[in-house]
């Protein structure tokens, strides 16, 4: 029985039983045309990448042996991003201020976002495109004088559609 190469450079197709797993601690969230390496793409935490399709049960008259399940539109939870408190000049802060402090007197400016999962060396491993996103909540976590922790801001966004492209 042949032994697997310890260097992993056998030249053939990768054995699917030994494919590298994606780590979830290197990621970037980009706004519009921002590049993955942009300093403002870094967040401490991101959650809310999901899609849920509800169904409606419909019974057919005279048929008691089964129920039809009709699909309803897909829903997405809010995308929640956390990071250290950013300056007022930040692209994200300016967008949040414009949307949330402007009230409905200003035109809402949805944007497309990319959530990129990166390898340890920065190679793009997975990517999700979130279309027509905009902030709906922007807050700062509680300040606590008893702990020596960084001030964290949290941005919650809604989005119309998600698509995993890689």
Order of alpha helices (4+ residues) and beta strands (2+ residues): beta-beta-beta-beta-beta-alpha-beta-beta-beta-beta
